[in-house]
């Protein structure tokens, strides 16, 4: 699983690795973009 983006250095590239069906990462600065914080419980 790649945890970082792939940045090819050639015009054409081929990557033979496999990733899981669902793997995503979103970077956001909520305070800077929306002037808000987000809170959620991590246990039940």
N, CA, C and O atoms as a Tripos MOL2 file, in Angstrom:
@<TRIPOS>MOLECULE
protein
  176   175    44     0     0
PROTEIN
NO_CHARGES

@<TRIPOS>ATOM
      1 N           0.8580   -1.1810    0.0000 N.3       1 UNK1
      2 CA          0.0000    0.0000    0.0000 C.3       1 UNK1
      3 C           0.8960    1.2320    0.0000 C.2       1 UNK1
      4 O           1.8160    1.3440    0.8100 O.2       1 UNK1
      5 N           0.6220    2.1380   -0.9000 N.am      2 UNK2
      6 CA          1.3460    3.3990   -0.9300 C.3       2 UNK2
      7 C           0.6680    4.3640    0.0280 C.2       2 UNK2
      8 O          -0.5430    4.5700   -0.0380 O.2       2 UNK2
      9 N           1.4440    4.9430    0.9040 N.am      3 UNK3
     10 CA          0.8790    5.9060    1.8450 C.3       3 UNK3
     11 C           1.1190    7.3380    1.3920 C.2       3 UNK3
     12 O           0.5820    8.2760    1.9810 O.2       3 UNK3
     13 N           1.9110    7.5060    0.3640 N.am      4 UNK4
     14 CA          2.1830    8.8300   -0.1810 C.3       4 UNK4
     15 C           1.8560    8.8180   -1.6640 C.2       4 UNK4
     16 O           1.7090    7.7550   -2.2680 O.2       4 UNK4
     17 N           1.7450    9.9730   -2.2310 N.am      5 UNK5
     18 CA          1.4830   10.0640   -3.6600 C.3       5 UNK5
     19 C           2.6560    9.5460   -4.4780 C.2       5 UNK5
     20 O           3.7890    9.5110   -3.9990 O.2       5 UNK5
     21 N           2.3810    9.1500   -5.6980 N.am      6 UNK6
     22 CA          3.4180    8.6900   -6.6180 C.3       6 UNK6
     23 C           3.7370    9.8460   -7.5530 C.2       6 UNK6
     24 O           2.8380   10.4240   -8.1640 O.2       6 UNK6
     25 N           4.9950   10.1770   -7.6630 N.am      7 UNK7
     26 CA          5.4180   11.3080   -8.4750 C.3       7 UNK7
     27 C           6.4080   10.8330   -9.5330 C.2       7 UNK7
     28 O           7.6090   10.7730   -9.2710 O.2       7 UNK7
     29 N           5.9190   10.4920  -10.7290 N.am      8 UNK8
     30 CA          6.8220   10.0020  -11.7790 C.3       8 UNK8
     31 C           7.7640   11.1060  -12.2600 C.2       8 UNK8
     32 O           7.4060   12.2840  -12.2760 O.2       8 UNK8
     33 N           8.9690   10.7030  -12.6490 N.am      9 UNK9
     34 CA          9.9400   11.6790  -13.1490 C.3       9 UNK9
     35 C          10.0520   11.6300  -14.6710 C.2       9 UNK9
     36 O          10.7160   12.4780  -15.2680 O.2       9 UNK9
     37 N           9.4170   10.6550  -15.2980 N.am     10 UNK10
     38 CA          9.4020   10.5420  -16.7480 C.3      10 UNK10
     39 C           8.0140   10.9280  -17.2680 C.2      10 UNK10
     40 O           7.0570   10.9970  -16.4970 O.2      10 UNK10
     41 N           7.9090   11.1770  -18.5670 N.am     11 UNK11
     42 CA          6.6150   11.5360  -19.1530 C.3      11 UNK11
     43 C           5.6150   10.3900  -19.0370 C.2      11 UNK11
     44 O           4.4360   10.6170  -18.7650 O.2      11 UNK11
     45 N           6.0850    9.1520  -19.2420 N.am     12 UNK12
     46 CA          5.2250    7.9770  -19.1030 C.3      12 UNK12
     47 C           5.8120    7.0790  -18.0230 C.2      12 UNK12
     48 O           7.0270    6.8910  -17.9660 O.2      12 UNK12
     49 N           4.9680    6.5290  -17.1730 N.am     13 UNK13
     50 CA          5.4130    5.6380  -16.1040 C.3      13 UNK13
     51 C           4.4310    4.4990  -15.9510 C.2      13 UNK13
     52 O           3.2550    4.6300  -16.2920 O.2      13 UNK13
     53 N           4.9120    3.3880  -15.4400 N.am     14 UNK14
     54 CA          4.0670    2.2220  -15.1890 C.3      14 UNK14
     55 C           4.3490    1.7270  -13.7810 C.2      14 UNK14
     56 O           5.5060    1.5480  -13.4000 O.2      14 UNK14
     57 N           3.3000    1.5080  -13.0120 N.am     15 UNK15
     58 CA          3.4350    1.0450  -11.6410 C.3      15 UNK15
     59 C           2.7100   -0.2800  -11.5160 C.2      15 UNK15
     60 O           1.5070   -0.3580  -11.7620 O.2      15 UNK15
     61 N           3.4310   -1.3200  -11.1360 N.am     16 UNK16
     62 CA          2.8700   -2.6640  -11.0910 C.3      16 UNK16
     63 C           2.3770   -3.0540   -9.6960 C.2      16 UNK16
     64 O           1.8030   -4.1320   -9.5340 O.2      16 UNK16
     65 N           2.5830   -2.2190   -8.7020 N.am     17 UNK17
     66 CA          2.1250   -2.5330   -7.3530 C.3      17 UNK17
     67 C           0.6090   -2.5390   -7.2660 C.2      17 UNK17
     68 O          -0.0800   -2.0120   -8.1390 O.2      17 UNK17
     69 N           0.1020   -3.1410   -6.2050 N.am     18 UNK18
     70 CA         -1.3490   -3.1770   -6.0020 C.3      18 UNK18
     71 C          -1.6860   -2.4640   -4.7070 C.2      18 UNK18
     72 O          -0.9040   -2.4630   -3.7560 O.2      18 UNK18
     73 N          -2.8400   -1.8690   -4.6870 N.am     19 UNK19
     74 CA         -3.3410   -1.2310   -3.4820 C.3      19 UNK19
     75 C          -4.6550   -1.8880   -3.0980 C.2      19 UNK19
     76 O          -5.2850   -2.5730   -3.9040 O.2      19 UNK19
     77 N          -5.0540   -1.6680   -1.8630 N.am     20 UNK20
     78 CA         -6.3280   -2.1950   -1.4080 C.3      20 UNK20
     79 C          -7.4870   -1.5350   -2.1420 C.2      20 UNK20
     80 O          -7.3020   -0.5650   -2.8770 O.2      20 UNK20
     81 N          -8.6760   -2.0690   -1.9330 N.am     21 UNK21
     82 CA         -9.8590   -1.5390   -2.6160 C.3      21 UNK21
     83 C         -10.1850   -0.1160   -2.1780 C.2      21 UNK21
     84 O         -10.6200    0.7060   -2.9850 O.2      21 UNK21
     85 N          -9.9760    0.1670   -0.9040 N.am     22 UNK22
     86 CA        -10.2780    1.5090   -0.4030 C.3      22 UNK22
     87 C          -9.0670    2.0060    0.3630 C.2      22 UNK22
     88 O          -8.6640    1.4130    1.3630 O.2      22 UNK22
     89 N          -8.4990    3.0860   -0.1080 N.am     23 UNK23
     90 CA         -7.3790    3.7100    0.6020 C.3      23 UNK23
     91 C          -7.3510    5.1700    0.1780 C.2      23 UNK23
     92 O          -7.0960    5.4780   -0.9860 O.2      23 UNK23
     93 N          -7.6060    6.0440    1.0920 N.am     24 UNK24
     94 CA         -7.6420    7.4590    0.7370 C.3      24 UNK24
     95 C          -7.1040    8.2970    1.8800 C.2      24 UNK24
     96 O          -7.1420    7.9010    3.0450 O.2      24 UNK24
     97 N          -6.6130    9.4420    1.5210 N.am     25 UNK25
     98 CA         -6.1390   10.3830    2.5230 C.3      25 UNK25
     99 C          -6.4830   11.7820    2.0390 C.2      25 UNK25
    100 O          -6.2730   12.1240    0.8760 O.2      25 UNK25
    101 N          -7.0090   12.5730    2.9450 N.am     26 UNK26
    102 CA         -7.3580   13.9500    2.6180 C.3      26 UNK26
    103 C          -6.6560   14.8530    3.6150 C.2      26 UNK26
    104 O          -6.7490   14.6480    4.8260 O.2      26 UNK26
    105 N          -5.9660   15.8320    3.1130 N.am     27 UNK27
    106 CA         -5.3200   16.8170    3.9760 C.3      27 UNK27
    107 C          -6.1330   18.1030    3.9150 C.2      27 UNK27
    108 O          -6.4520   18.6080    2.8380 O.2      27 UNK27
    109 N          -6.4570   18.6170    5.0880 N.am     28 UNK28
    110 CA         -7.2510   19.8450    5.1380 C.3      28 UNK28
    111 C          -6.9080   20.5900    6.4240 C.2      28 UNK28
    112 O          -6.6640   19.9740    7.4610 O.2      28 UNK28
    113 N          -6.8910   21.8770    6.3520 N.am     29 UNK29
    114 CA         -6.6940   22.7240    7.5200 C.3      29 UNK29
    115 C          -8.0330   23.4000    7.7890 C.2      29 UNK29
    116 O          -8.3030   24.4850    7.2740 O.2      29 UNK29
    117 N          -8.8730   22.7510    8.6000 N.am     30 UNK30
    118 CA        -10.2270   23.2530    8.8450 C.3      30 UNK30
    119 C         -10.2200   24.6490    9.4540 C.2      30 UNK30
    120 O         -11.0300   25.5000    9.0860 O.2      30 UNK30
    121 N          -9.3050   24.8760   10.3830 N.am     31 UNK31
    122 CA         -9.2570   26.1890   11.0270 C.3      31 UNK31
    123 C          -8.9200   27.2700   10.0060 C.2      31 UNK31
    124 O          -9.5290   28.3400   10.0100 O.2      31 UNK31
    125 N          -7.9750   27.0030    9.1520 N.am     32 UNK32
    126 CA         -7.5650   28.0050    8.1600 C.3      32 UNK32
    127 C          -8.6190   28.1960    7.0660 C.2      32 UNK32
    128 O          -8.9060   29.3260    6.6720 O.2      32 UNK32
    129 N          -9.1930   27.0980    6.5760 N.am     33 UNK33
    130 CA        -10.1250   27.1980    5.4540 C.3      33 UNK33
    131 C         -11.5430   27.5940    5.8610 C.2      33 UNK33
    132 O         -12.2040   28.3500    5.1490 O.2      33 UNK33
    133 N         -12.0140   27.0860    7.0090 N.am     34 UNK34
    134 CA        -13.4120   27.3100    7.3940 C.3      34 UNK34
    135 C         -13.5720   28.0020    8.7430 C.2      34 UNK34
    136 O         -14.6930   28.2500    9.1870 O.2      34 UNK34
    137 N         -12.4650   28.3090    9.3890 N.am     35 UNK35
    138 CA        -12.4940   28.9150   10.7310 C.3      35 UNK35
    139 C         -13.2880   28.0530   11.7100 C.2      35 UNK35
    140 O         -14.0200   28.5710   12.5520 O.2      35 UNK35
    141 N         -13.1360   26.7120   11.5890 N.am     36 UNK36
    142 CA        -13.8520   25.7580   12.4380 C.3      36 UNK36
    143 C         -12.9080   24.6400   12.8680 C.2      36 UNK36
    144 O         -11.9080   24.3580   12.2080 O.2      36 UNK36
    145 N         -13.2440   24.0220   13.9750 N.am     37 UNK37
    146 CA        -12.5860   22.8000   14.4190 C.3      37 UNK37
    147 C         -13.5970   21.6750   14.3210 C.2      37 UNK37
    148 O         -14.8030   21.9210   14.3400 O.2      37 UNK37
    149 N         -13.1230   20.4510   14.2180 N.am     38 UNK38
    150 CA        -14.0230   19.3000   14.1930 C.3      38 UNK38
    151 C         -13.6860   18.4190   15.3980 C.2      38 UNK38
    152 O         -12.5190   18.2590   15.7550 O.2      38 UNK38
    153 N         -14.7060   17.8600   16.0090 N.am     39 UNK39
    154 CA        -14.5380   17.0010   17.1800 C.3      39 UNK39
    155 C         -15.3640   15.7490   16.9820 C.2      39 UNK39
    156 O         -16.5170   15.8270   16.5570 O.2      39 UNK39
    157 N         -14.7950   14.6020   17.2810 N.am     40 UNK40
    158 CA        -15.5590   13.3570   17.2570 C.3      40 UNK40
    159 C         -14.9600   12.3900   18.2620 C.2      40 UNK40
    160 O         -13.7500   12.3710   18.4910 O.2      40 UNK40
    161 N         -15.8300   11.5890   18.8570 N.am     41 UNK41
    162 CA        -15.3970   10.5940   19.8290 C.3      41 UNK41
    163 C         -14.7400    9.4330   19.0910 C.2      41 UNK41
    164 O         -15.1950    9.0340   18.0190 O.2      41 UNK41
    165 N         -13.6800    8.8990   19.6650 N.am     42 UNK42
    166 CA        -12.9910    7.7740   19.0350 C.3      42 UNK42
    167 C         -13.2710    6.4550   19.7360 C.2      42 UNK42
    168 O         -12.7150    5.4260   19.3520 O.2      42 UNK42
    169 N         -14.1180    6.4620   20.7530 N.am     43 UNK43
    170 CA        -14.5000    5.2210   21.4340 C.3      43 UNK43
    171 C         -15.9810    5.2860   21.7940 C.2      43 UNK43
    172 O         -16.5840    6.3600   21.8180 O.2      43 UNK43
    173 N         -16.5470    4.1310   22.0690 N.am     44 UNK44
    174 CA        -17.9800    4.0540   22.3760 C.3      44 UNK44
    175 C         -18.2440    4.1450   23.8470 C.2      44 UNK44
    176 O         -19.3980    4.0960   24.2710 O.2      44 UNK44
@<TRIPOS>BOND
     1     1     2 1
     2     2     3 1
     3     3     4 2
     4     3     5 am
     5     5     6 1
     6     6     7 1
     7     7     8 2
     8     7     9 am
     9     9    10 1
    10    10    11 1
    11    11    12 2
    12    11    13 am
    13    13    14 1
    14    14    15 1
    15    15    16 2
    16    15    17 am
    17    17    18 1
    18    18    19 1
    19    19    20 2
    20    19    21 am
    21    21    22 1
    22    22    23 1
    23    23    24 2
    24    23    25 am
    25    25    26 1
    26    26    27 1
    27    27    28 2
    28    27    29 am
    29    29    30 1
    30    30    31 1
    31    31    32 2
    32    31    33 am
    33    33    34 1
    34    34    35 1
    35    35    36 2
    36    35    37 am
    37    37    38 1
    38    38    39 1
    39    39    40 2
    40    39    41 am
    41    41    42 1
    42    42    43 1
    43    43    44 2
    44    43    45 am
    45    45    46 1
    46    46    47 1
    47    47    48 2
    48    47    49 am
    49    49    50 1
    50    50    51 1
    51    51    52 2
    52    51    53 am
    53    53    54 1
    54    54    55 1
    55    55    56 2
    56    55    57 am
    57    57    58 1
    58    58    59 1
    59    59    60 2
    60    59    61 am
    61    61    62 1
    62    62    63 1
    63    63    64 2
    64    63    65 am
    65    65    66 1
    66    66    67 1
    67    67    68 2
    68    67    69 am
    69    69    70 1
    70    70    71 1
    71    71    72 2
    72    71    73 am
    73    73    74 1
    74    74    75 1
    75    75    76 2
    76    75    77 am
    77    77    78 1
    78    78    79 1
    79    79    80 2
    80    79    81 am
    81    81    82 1
    82    82    83 1
    83    83    84 2
    84    83    85 am
    85    85    86 1
    86    86    87 1
    87    87    88 2
    88    87    89 am
    89    89    90 1
    90    90    91 1
    91    91    92 2
    92    91    93 am
    93    93    94 1
    94    94    95 1
    95    95    96 2
    96    95    97 am
    97    97    98 1
    98    98    99 1
    99    99   100 2
   100    99   101 am
   101   101   102 1
   102   102   103 1
   103   103   104 2
   104   103   105 am
   105   105   106 1
   106   106   107 1
   107   107   108 2
   108   107   109 am
   109   109   110 1
   110   110   111 1
   111   111   112 2
   112   111   113 am
   113   113   114 1
   114   114   115 1
   115   115   116 2
   116   115   117 am
   117   117   118 1
   118   118   119 1
   119   119   120 2
   120   119   121 am
   121   121   122 1
   122   122   123 1
   123   123   124 2
   124   123   125 am
   125   125   126 1
   126   126   127 1
   127   127   128 2
   128   127   129 am
   129   129   130 1
   130   130   131 1
   131   131   132 2
   132   131   133 am
   133   133   134 1
   134   134   135 1
   135   135   136 2
   136   135   137 am
   137   137   138 1
   138   138   139 1
   139   139   140 2
   140   139   141 am
   141   141   142 1
   142   142   143 1
   143   143   144 2
   144   143   145 am
   145   145   146 1
   146   146   147 1
   147   147   148 2
   148   147   149 am
   149   149   150 1
   150   150   151 1
   151   151   152 2
   152   151   153 am
   153   153   154 1
   154   154   155 1
   155   155   156 2
   156   155   157 am
   157   157   158 1
   158   158   159 1
   159   159   160 2
   160   159   161 am
   161   161   162 1
   162   162   163 1
   163   163   164 2
   164   163   165 am
   165   165   166 1
   166   166   167 1
   167   167   168 2
   168   167   169 am
   169   169   170 1
   170   170   171 1
   171   171   172 2
   172   171   173 am
   173   173   174 1
   174   174   175 1
   175   175   176 2
@<TRIPOS>SUBSTRUCTURE
     1 UNK1         2 RESIDUE 1 A UNK
     2 UNK2         6 RESIDUE 1 A UNK
     3 UNK3        10 RESIDUE 1 A UNK
     4 UNK4        14 RESIDUE 1 A UNK
     5 UNK5        18 RESIDUE 1 A UNK
     6 UNK6        22 RESIDUE 1 A UNK
     7 UNK7        26 RESIDUE 1 A UNK
     8 UNK8        30 RESIDUE 1 A UNK
     9 UNK9        34 RESIDUE 1 A UNK
    10 UNK10       38 RESIDUE 1 A UNK
    11 UNK11       42 RESIDUE 1 A UNK
    12 UNK12       46 RESIDUE 1 A UNK
    13 UNK13       50 RESIDUE 1 A UNK
    14 UNK14       54 RESIDUE 1 A UNK
    15 UNK15       58 RESIDUE 1 A UNK
    16 UNK16       62 RESIDUE 1 A UNK
    17 UNK17       66 RESIDUE 1 A UNK
    18 UNK18       70 RESIDUE 1 A UNK
    19 UNK19       74 RESIDUE 1 A UNK
    20 UNK20       78 RESIDUE 1 A UNK
    21 UNK21       82 RESIDUE 1 A UNK
    22 UNK22       86 RESIDUE 1 A UNK
    23 UNK23       90 RESIDUE 1 A UNK
    24 UNK24       94 RESIDUE 1 A UNK
    25 UNK25       98 RESIDUE 1 A UNK
    26 UNK26      102 RESIDUE 1 A UNK
    27 UNK27      106 RESIDUE 1 A UNK
    28 UNK28      110 RESIDUE 1 A UNK
    29 UNK29      114 RESIDUE 1 A UNK
    30 UNK30      118 RESIDUE 1 A UNK
    31 UNK31      122 RESIDUE 1 A UNK
    32 UNK32      126 RESIDUE 1 A UNK
    33 UNK33      130 RESIDUE 1 A UNK
    34 UNK34      134 RESIDUE 1 A UNK
    35 UNK35      138 RESIDUE 1 A UNK
    36 UNK36      142 RESIDUE 1 A UNK
    37 UNK37      146 RESIDUE 1 A UNK
    38 UNK38      150 RESIDUE 1 A UNK
    39 UNK39      154 RESIDUE 1 A UNK
    40 UNK40      158 RESIDUE 1 A UNK
    41 UNK41      162 RESIDUE 1 A UNK
    42 UNK42      166 RESIDUE 1 A UNK
    43 UNK43      170 RESIDUE 1 A UNK
    44 UNK44      174 RESIDUE 1 A UNK
